[in-house]
Amino acid sequence: QVQLVESGGGLVQAGGSLRLSCSASERTFSTSGMGWFRRSPGKEREFVARISVSGGNIAYADSVKGRFTISRDNVKNTMYLQMNSLKPEDTAVYYCAAAPLGDGTYRYWGQGTQVTISS
């Protein structure tokens, strides 16, 4: 019923950069806090970054702080994750998620995009 569309994953060498994108309908995006999560083989899904409806409140996992930047464009209804100084341990499937009305509960998820960092 609610579709989130991701793009931007791929293969990059350690130290390189990627930018992930996640788009949604205006109805969903305009009322949702948004977040990025990732899952590596054999591990549970982990939080990466989140951003509030208006973009004023942002938080990052300690493991990516200073390297990743989350942002959103409320005209294009798109959220971004700029990833710099990538490390092999960043290899994972990355998912975007939406929390309707900014209630902090992520109810809608994208299909995931593979990010692979070679050493």
PECORVEN-V609160 format. One record per backbone hydrogen bond with DSSP energy under -1.0 kcal/mol. CO is the residue of the C=O (numbers start at 0). NH is the residue of the N-H. E is the energy in kcal/mol with one decimal. If there is no record, write none. Layout:
co=CO nh=NH e=E
co=CO nh=NH e=E
//
This chain:
co=4 nh=22 e=-2.5
co=6 nh=20 e=-2.6
co=9 nh=115 e=-2.6
co=11 nh=117 e=-2.0
co=12 nh=15 e=-2.2
co=15 nh=85 e=-2.2
co=17 nh=82 e=-3.3
co=19 nh=80 e=-2.1
co=20 nh=6 e=-1.9
co=21 nh=78 e=-3.1
co=22 nh=4 e=-2.4
co=24 nh=28 e=-3.2
co=25 nh=29 e=-2.5
co=27 nh=30 e=-1.0
co=28 nh=31 e=-1.1
co=30 nh=100 e=-1.9
co=32 nh=98 e=-3.1
co=33 nh=50 e=-2.8
co=34 nh=96 e=-2.1
co=35 nh=47 e=-2.4
co=35 nh=48 e=-1.6
co=36 nh=94 e=-3.0
co=37 nh=45 e=-3.0
co=38 nh=92 e=-2.4
co=39 nh=42 e=-2.2
co=45 nh=37 e=-2.3
co=47 nh=60 e=-2.6
co=48 nh=35 e=-3.0
co=49 nh=58 e=-1.8
co=50 nh=33 e=-2.5
co=56 nh=51 e=-2.1
co=58 nh=49 e=-2.1
co=60 nh=63 e=-1.5
co=60 nh=64 e=-1.2
co=63 nh=66 e=-2.3
co=63 nh=67 e=-2.1
co=66 nh=83 e=-1.8
co=68 nh=81 e=-2.9
co=70 nh=79 e=-2.7
co=72 nh=76 e=-1.1
co=72 nh=77 e=-1.8
co=76 nh=23 e=-1.7
co=77 nh=72 e=-3.1
co=78 nh=21 e=-2.2
co=79 nh=70 e=-1.8
co=80 nh=19 e=-2.4
co=81 nh=68 e=-2.3
co=82 nh=17 e=-2.1
co=85 nh=14 e=-3.1
co=86 nh=89 e=-2.2
co=87 nh=90 e=-1.8
co=91 nh=114 e=-2.6
co=92 nh=38 e=-2.0
co=93 nh=112 e=-2.0
co=94 nh=36 e=-2.7
co=95 nh=109 e=-2.5
co=96 nh=34 e=-2.2
co=97 nh=106 e=-1.7
co=97 nh=107 e=-1.5
co=98 nh=32 e=-1.9
co=98 nh=101 e=-2.0
co=99 nh=102 e=-1.4
co=107 nh=97 e=-2.2
co=112 nh=93 e=-2.7
co=114 nh=91 e=-1.9
co=115 nh=11 e=-2.3
co=117 nh=13 e=-2.5
//
